[in-house]
Structure formats: structure tokens, C-alpha cells
Amino acid sequence: MRSENTLFVGGPLDGRVLPVLVGMTGQPPKTYEVPEPHDDGRPPTVHFYRRVPARVGRLGLPSGWKYEYDPAGTPSTGPKWPWRRHH
């Protein structure tokens, strides 16, 4: 599989550039989860990052991606299909 070097902004990975696997469309996932283990046996703390455009060209199209820290992040639940609505 192909990977892309992606910048992380904020949180425990601030300023790091890590290789992130890209999907079939050539884009990295919309969210990135980083578990932080604890030494005392508690479950790991999970930090969430959201994908945002790194640069936007003159036509408004993104050229590259970066991840920004989301302190109040929630795990992704999958795609939101238009025919599934909350009642």
C-alpha cells in the first residue's frame, strides 16, 4: 500500500511528520487516532486528529493534507449515507 508523509499539528504529535497510509482515492483517512498507553494498567488515552487541507490553491482545491489535534474528538462511526437519516 502507498503512504504519504503527513504533518501533525497540536497534541502529543505536534510538529511531527509521519507516513500515513492512503486509500484507493489517494487521500489519507479523515480521522487519525493515537493511543497513549499508561503504566499503571489503566486503559490507554486516545488522542484524535482531524484531516484538514494543508494548502489551498487559487482554484480552491487542496494540495496536500495535514492533521490538526481535536481535544474533544469522538471516534468516527463510518460513512454518512444520504438515505440514512436520524429520526
C-alpha positions in Angstrom: 0.0 0.0 0.0 1.1 3.6 -0.6 1.7 6.1 2.2 2.1 9.9 2.3 4.2 11.9 4.7 1.7 14.0 6.7 2.2 16.9 9.2 0.6 16.7 12.6 -0.4 20.0 14.4 -1.1 20.2 18.1 -1.4 17.5 20.8 1.2 14.9 21.6 2.4 14.6 17.9 2.8 18.4 17.4 5.3 19.2 14.6 6.0 15.6 13.6 5.7 14.3 10.0 4.6 10.7 9.9 3.9 8.3 7.0 0.1 7.7 6.8 -1.4 5.1 4.6 -3.7 6.5 1.8 -6.8 4.9 0.5 -7.8 3.9 -3.0 -8.6 7.6 -3.8 -5.1 8.7 -2.7 -6.3 10.5 0.4 -5.4 9.8 4.0 -8.3 8.9 6.4 -10.5 11.7 7.7 -9.6 11.0 11.3 -6.4 9.6 12.9 -6.4 8.0 16.4 -3.3 7.8 18.6 -3.5 5.7 21.7 -1.3 6.7 24.6 -0.6 3.8 27.0 -0.5 4.2 30.8 2.0 2.4 33.1 -0.5 1.7 35.9 -2.8 -0.7 34.0 -5.5 1.8 33.1 -6.9 1.7 29.5 -4.9 3.9 27.1 -5.9 7.5 26.4 -6.9 8.0 22.8 -6.0 11.3 21.0 -7.9 12.3 17.9 -6.7 14.2 14.9 -8.9 15.6 12.0 -7.7 15.9 8.4 -7.7 19.4 7.0 -6.2 20.9 3.8 -2.5 21.8 4.2 -2.6 24.4 1.3 -5.5 25.6 -0.8 -4.6 26.7 -4.4 -6.1 29.5 -6.4 -8.9 27.4 -7.6 -9.9 26.4 -4.1 -8.6 22.8 -4.4 -6.4 21.4 -1.6 -2.9 20.4 -2.4 -1.9 18.1 0.4 -3.3 17.3 3.8 -2.3 17.8 7.5 -3.9 16.6 10.7 -5.0 19.0 13.5 -5.5 17.9 17.1 -9.1 17.6 18.2 -9.2 17.5 22.0 -12.9 16.9 22.1 -12.8 14.3 19.3 -15.1 11.3 19.0 -14.4 8.2 17.1 -15.6 8.0 13.6 -18.7 6.0 13.0 -18.2 5.3 9.3 -19.6 7.0 6.2 -22.8 9.1 6.4 -25.1 7.8 3.8 -27.8 10.3 2.4 -30.6 7.7 2.7 -29.9 7.1 6.4 -31.4 9.9 8.5 -31.7 10.2 12.2 -35.4 10.2 13.2 
